[in-house]
Amino acid sequence: MSPRCPRSSLLPVALLAAACTLAARWVAVAFVPAPETSALLRGAPAVAGATAAAGVPLAAHAADELLAYNMAGEWTSTFIEGYFILTLGYTAVAFFSYLVLTKLKII
């Protein structure tokens, strides 16, 4: 049995290096720097601040009402009704599907 020549492993190593180089170039395209802000947008923070200041009186009169959150874990009548309606509905669909498939002799 002859020993393997070190030259025979050169091709796979070269192919692996080429694949890694191509993958690194492909991934490098995904990471680009953020675009530079132009001089035309210098007044944007001032406009945003003026808009926020103008909206303060409107926010002071906003309704602060407590909404009933139905999914907080307590048992409500809506939860119980929904449970039975969905369970019975899905059972009926499954039963009638089975009935149709047995009458058609598919199963």
C-alpha positions as CSV (number, residue, x, y, z in Angstrom):
1,M,0.0,0.0,0.0
2,S,1.5,3.3,-1.0
3,P,1.4,6.3,1.2
4,R,-0.9,9.2,0.0
5,C,0.9,11.9,-1.7
6,P,0.4,15.3,0.0
7,R,-0.3,16.7,-3.4
8,S,-3.6,14.9,-3.7
9,S,-5.2,16.9,-0.9
10,L,-4.2,20.2,-2.5
11,L,-7.2,20.4,-4.8
12,P,-9.9,20.0,-2.1
13,V,-8.1,22.6,0.1
14,A,-7.9,25.0,-2.8
15,L,-11.6,24.5,-3.6
16,L,-12.5,25.0,0.0
17,A,-10.5,28.2,0.2
18,A,-12.1,29.5,-3.0
19,A,-15.6,28.7,-1.6
20,C,-14.8,30.5,1.7
21,T,-13.5,33.5,-0.2
22,L,-16.7,33.6,-2.4
23,A,-18.9,33.2,0.7
24,A,-17.0,36.0,2.5
25,R,-17.5,38.3,-0.4
26,W,-21.2,37.4,-0.6
27,V,-21.7,38.0,3.1
28,A,-19.8,41.3,3.0
29,V,-22.4,42.7,0.6
30,A,-25.1,42.3,3.2
31,F,-23.2,44.6,5.7
32,V,-23.1,48.0,4.2
33,P,-22.7,51.3,6.0
34,A,-25.7,53.5,6.7
35,P,-26.4,56.2,4.2
36,E,-25.1,59.6,4.9
37,T,-27.7,62.2,6.0
38,S,-28.0,65.1,3.6
39,A,-27.9,68.8,4.5
40,L,-31.5,69.1,3.5
41,L,-32.7,67.2,6.6
42,R,-31.1,69.6,9.1
43,G,-34.5,71.1,10.0
44,A,-36.2,67.7,10.6
45,P,-35.5,67.5,14.4
46,A,-36.8,71.1,14.8
47,V,-40.0,70.2,12.9
48,A,-40.5,67.0,14.9
49,G,-40.0,69.0,18.2
50,A,-42.5,71.6,17.1
51,T,-45.0,69.0,16.2
52,A,-44.6,67.2,19.5
53,A,-45.0,70.5,21.4
54,A,-48.1,71.3,19.4
55,G,-49.6,67.9,20.2
56,V,-49.1,68.1,24.0
57,P,-52.5,69.8,24.7
58,L,-54.3,67.1,22.7
59,A,-52.6,64.3,24.7
60,A,-53.6,65.9,28.0
61,H,-57.3,65.4,27.1
62,A,-57.0,61.8,25.8
63,A,-59.4,59.3,27.3
64,D,-57.9,57.0,29.9
65,E,-60.2,54.1,30.0
66,L,-59.6,50.6,31.1
67,L,-60.2,48.0,28.4
68,A,-61.2,44.5,29.3
69,Y,-58.4,42.2,28.1
70,N,-59.9,38.8,27.4
71,M,-56.8,36.7,27.4
72,A,-55.4,37.5,30.9
73,G,-56.1,34.0,32.2
74,E,-59.4,34.4,34.0
75,W,-62.4,32.3,33.0
76,T,-65.0,34.5,31.2
77,S,-68.3,33.6,29.6
78,T,-66.8,34.4,26.2
79,F,-64.0,32.0,26.8
80,I,-66.3,29.2,27.8
81,E,-68.7,29.8,25.0
82,G,-65.9,30.0,22.5
83,Y,-64.4,26.8,23.8
84,F,-67.6,24.8,23.4
85,I,-68.5,26.3,20.1
86,L,-65.1,25.6,18.5
87,T,-64.8,22.1,20.1
88,L,-68.3,21.0,18.9
89,G,-67.8,22.7,15.5
90,Y,-64.5,20.9,14.9
91,T,-66.0,17.6,16.1
92,A,-68.9,18.0,13.7
93,V,-66.6,18.8,10.8
94,A,-64.5,15.7,11.6
95,F,-67.6,13.5,12.0
96,F,-69.2,14.6,8.7
97,S,-65.9,14.3,6.9
98,Y,-65.6,10.7,8.1
99,L,-69.2,10.1,7.2
100,V,-68.8,11.3,3.6
101,L,-65.5,9.5,3.1
102,T,-66.9,6.2,4.4
103,K,-70.1,6.5,2.2
104,L,-67.9,7.2,-0.8
105,K,-65.8,4.2,0.2
106,I,-62.6,6.2,0.2
107,I,-61.7,5.0,3.7
